[in-house]
Amino acid sequence: YDENSFKTSCSILSQAVSGYYADKLNLPKGTWTVPEIRKTLETRGVPEALNKQLIRHLDTLDMCQYGLNPMKKAEWKPFLEELDKTIKALEGLKIWNS
């Protein structure tokens, strides 16, 4: 477990997940912020609990990449599994632009 590699991994994953949803939601460049993604998902009718889960994951990744969240190595795999479940749940909704 290397602290710098962990921060880099968090940064890459954060950018990938937020960029993916920004693209799927057709958000213009420059509005790929967590608050904008949250607001857009809310207006698309995403259940509040699911919206909060995604935002919590994105916030956690952002905190990790800046060293603000002391996530332990043992917490990484469960976190990724939970993120995967959230993404799959979101993908099952009929809210996406074609």
C-alpha positions in Angstrom: 0.0 0.0 0.0 1.6 3.2 -1.2 0.0 6.5 -0.2 0.9 8.3 -3.5 -0.4 5.4 -5.6 -3.6 5.4 -3.6 -4.1 9.2 -4.1 -3.4 8.8 -7.8 -5.9 5.9 -8.1 -8.5 8.0 -6.3 -7.9 10.9 -8.6 -8.2 8.8 -11.7 -11.3 7.0 -10.5 -13.0 10.3 -9.4 -12.3 11.9 -12.8 -13.5 8.8 -14.7 -16.8 8.4 -12.7 -17.7 12.1 -12.7 -16.7 12.5 -16.3 -18.7 9.4 -17.3 -21.9 10.8 -15.6 -21.3 14.3 -16.9 -21.1 12.9 -20.4 -24.1 10.7 -20.0 -26.1 13.7 -18.7 -24.8 16.0 -21.5 -23.4 18.5 -19.1 -21.2 21.1 -20.8 -17.5 21.1 -20.1 -16.8 23.2 -17.0 -20.0 22.0 -15.2 -18.6 18.6 -14.3 -18.8 19.3 -10.7 -20.3 17.1 -8.1 -23.0 19.6 -7.2 -24.0 19.9 -10.9 -24.2 16.1 -11.3 -26.3 15.9 -8.1 -28.7 18.6 -9.3 -29.1 17.1 -12.7 -29.7 13.6 -11.3 -32.3 15.1 -9.0 -34.1 16.8 -11.8 -34.1 13.5 -13.8 -36.0 11.8 -11.0 -33.2 9.7 -9.5 -34.2 8.4 -6.1 -32.7 10.6 -3.4 -31.0 7.7 -1.7 -29.3 6.6 -4.9 -28.3 10.1 -5.8 -26.7 10.5 -2.3 -24.8 7.3 -2.7 -23.2 8.4 -5.9 -22.3 11.8 -4.5 -20.9 10.2 -1.3 -18.7 8.0 -3.4 -17.5 11.0 -5.5 -16.9 13.1 -2.4 -14.9 10.2 -0.8 -12.7 9.9 -3.9 -12.1 13.6 -4.0 -11.1 13.6 -0.3 -8.8 10.6 -0.8 -7.0 12.2 -3.7 -6.1 15.2 -1.6 -5.3 13.2 1.5 -8.3 14.4 3.5 -9.8 11.0 4.0 -7.8 8.4 5.9 -9.3 5.4 4.1 -7.4 2.3 5.0 -6.2 -0.3 2.5 -8.8 -2.8 3.8 -11.6 -0.3 3.1 -10.7 0.1 -0.6 -12.2 -3.1 -1.9 -15.5 -2.8 -0.1 -15.7 0.8 -1.3 -15.1 -0.2 -4.9 -17.8 -2.9 -4.6 -20.3 -0.4 -3.2 -19.5 2.0 -6.0 -20.0 -0.7 -8.5 -23.4 -1.5 -7.1 -24.4 2.2 -7.2 -23.3 2.5 -10.8 -25.3 -0.6 -11.8 -28.4 0.7 -10.0 -28.1 4.0 -11.8 -27.6 2.3 -15.1 -30.9 0.5 -14.6 -32.8 3.8 -14.5 -34.5 5.3 -17.6 -33.0 8.8 -17.2 -30.2 8.9 -19.7 -29.9 10.8 -22.9 -29.5 8.7 -26.0 
